[in-house]
Amino acid sequence: MKLIKHLRSAALATMLFSAGVANAALYQFQLTGDYTASWQLNSTVSPDAVGEGEGFVLEDVFGDFPGSFFDYTDLTFFSEAIGGGMQIEDYFGDSVLLSTDGVQLYTGSEFSPTFRLGKFALSEYLGTGRYSLTITDLDAVPPPVDVPEPASTALLLGGLGVLLASRKRRQAR
């Protein structure tokens, strides 16, 4: 009985210590197609510039951006009202690496956006390029592992006990 009490206390303490303040999840952005790039951002961000009803800008985002001088770019995410999609601009090289149309990649207001998860088709703004942007949650909990129910475990242990008892009985003969 004491053992059960200690196990319950340990389980409760573990739950309390593992509970914490909810943080924004870390998202992986993977752009493929005629231009490829990848970067990571929190699911919710604080924009550096906002165009109310038009979109928002995140400055100095680090990632793998071919064609940029230092792999730091400014990312603009456009609202559905002006065609959606995004733009990747190399501030240091003073050039736009990619500008696309497509769906709005965030929910909420431009002042407090939250990125959407999934795979999104994008097309080049005033061009012919085709792209796919995949946004995944790196902090997502992996799918649960199948754990046998206590009744199944008890049945297995009971069966092993019967086999052990019958073996001992045979050896005693």
C-alpha positions in Angstrom: 0.0 0.0 0.0 2.9 2.3 0.8 4.4 1.6 -2.6 1.3 2.7 -4.4 1.2 5.9 -2.3 4.8 6.7 -3.3 4.1 6.0 -6.9 1.1 8.3 -6.9 3.1 11.1 -5.3 5.9 10.6 -7.8 3.5 10.7 -10.7 1.8 13.9 -9.4 5.2 15.6 -8.9 6.3 14.7 -12.4 3.1 16.2 -13.9 3.5 19.4 -11.9 7.2 19.8 -12.9 6.6 19.1 -16.5 3.7 21.6 -16.7 4.9 25.0 -17.8 4.0 28.2 -19.4 2.7 27.6 -23.0 5.2 28.9 -25.6 4.8 29.4 -29.2 5.6 26.3 -31.2 8.6 26.2 -33.6 7.6 25.9 -37.2 9.7 24.7 -40.1 9.1 26.4 -43.5 10.2 24.5 -46.6 9.9 26.1 -50.0 10.3 23.9 -53.0 9.9 24.4 -56.8 11.6 26.8 -59.1 13.3 28.4 -56.0 14.1 26.5 -52.8 14.6 27.9 -49.3 14.1 26.8 -45.7 13.8 28.6 -42.4 12.2 28.3 -38.9 9.9 30.7 -37.1 7.7 30.6 -34.1 4.0 29.9 -34.8 3.2 33.4 -33.5 5.5 36.3 -34.3 5.8 40.0 -33.6 6.0 41.7 -37.0 8.6 44.4 -37.7 6.3 46.3 -40.1 2.5 46.0 -40.7 0.3 47.1 -43.5 -3.2 46.7 -42.0 -5.3 44.5 -44.2 -2.3 43.9 -46.5 0.2 41.9 -44.6 3.3 42.1 -42.4 7.1 42.0 -42.6 9.6 40.0 -40.6 13.1 41.5 -40.9 16.4 39.6 -40.6 15.1 36.0 -40.7 17.9 33.5 -40.8 17.7 30.4 -43.0 18.8 28.8 -46.2 18.1 31.4 -48.9 20.1 30.8 -52.1 21.1 34.0 -53.7 21.2 36.0 -50.5 24.5 37.5 -49.2 24.3 36.3 -45.6 21.3 34.0 -45.4 19.3 36.7 -43.7 16.3 38.0 -45.5 13.2 40.1 -44.9 10.0 38.0 -45.3 6.7 39.6 -46.2 3.5 37.7 -45.8 0.5 39.1 -47.8 -3.1 39.0 -46.9 -5.8 37.3 -49.0 -7.1 40.7 -49.9 -4.1 41.5 -52.0 -3.4 38.0 -53.4 -1.9 36.2 -50.5 1.5 34.5 -50.8 4.8 35.9 -49.7 8.0 37.7 -50.7 11.6 37.0 -49.8 13.9 40.0 -50.0 17.7 40.1 -49.6 18.1 43.4 -47.7 21.9 43.3 -47.9 21.9 42.5 -51.6 19.1 45.0 -52.3 17.1 42.4 -54.4 13.9 40.5 -54.3 14.7 36.8 -54.4 11.1 35.7 -54.8 7.6 37.2 -54.8 4.6 34.9 -54.9 0.8 34.9 -55.0 -1.3 32.2 -53.3 -3.3 31.7 -50.1 -2.9 33.8 -47.0 -0.3 31.9 -44.9 -1.5 33.2 -41.5 -4.6 33.6 -39.4 -5.4 36.5 -37.1 -4.6 40.1 -37.6 -1.4 41.5 -39.2 -0.5 42.8 -35.8 -0.7 39.4 -34.1 -0.5 36.7 -36.8 -0.3 32.9 -36.3 1.0 30.8 -39.2 -1.1 28.1 -40.7 0.2 24.5 -41.0 0.1 22.5 -44.2 1.3 22.5 -47.8 0.4 25.5 -49.9 0.7 26.0 -53.6 2.2 29.4 -54.6 2.8 30.9 -58.0 5.3 33.6 -59.0 3.9 37.1 -58.9 3.7 38.3 -62.6 5.7 35.2 -63.6 5.5 31.6 -64.5 7.3 29.9 -61.5 5.5 27.3 -59.4 6.3 26.7 -55.7 5.1 24.7 -52.8 5.5 25.9 -49.2 5.2 23.3 -46.4 4.8 24.6 -42.9 5.2 21.9 -40.1 5.2 22.1 -36.4 8.6 20.9 -35.0 7.2 20.8 -31.5 4.3 18.5 -32.4 3.9 15.5 -30.1 4.7 12.3 -32.0 1.8 9.9 -32.5 1.1 7.9 -29.3 2.8 4.5 -29.1 0.4 1.5 -28.5 0.6 0.6 -24.9 -1.1 -2.6 -23.7 -4.0 -2.2 -21.4 -3.6 -3.4 -17.8 -6.0 -6.2 -18.4 -3.9 -7.5 -21.3 -0.7 -7.3 -19.2 -2.4 -9.1 -16.3 -3.6 -11.8 -18.7 -0.1 -12.2 -20.1 1.5 -12.4 -16.6 -1.2 -14.9 -15.5 -0.5 -17.1 -18.5 3.2 -17.0 -17.7 2.5 -17.9 -14.1 0.4 -21.0 -15.2 3.2 -22.1 -17.5 5.8 -21.7 -14.7 3.5 -23.6 -12.3 2.9 -26.5 -14.7 6.7 -26.7 -15.4 7.5 -26.9 -11.7 4.8 -29.6 -11.3 6.3 -31.7 -14.1 9.8 -31.3 -12.6 8.5 -32.5 -9.2 7.3 -35.8 -10.7 
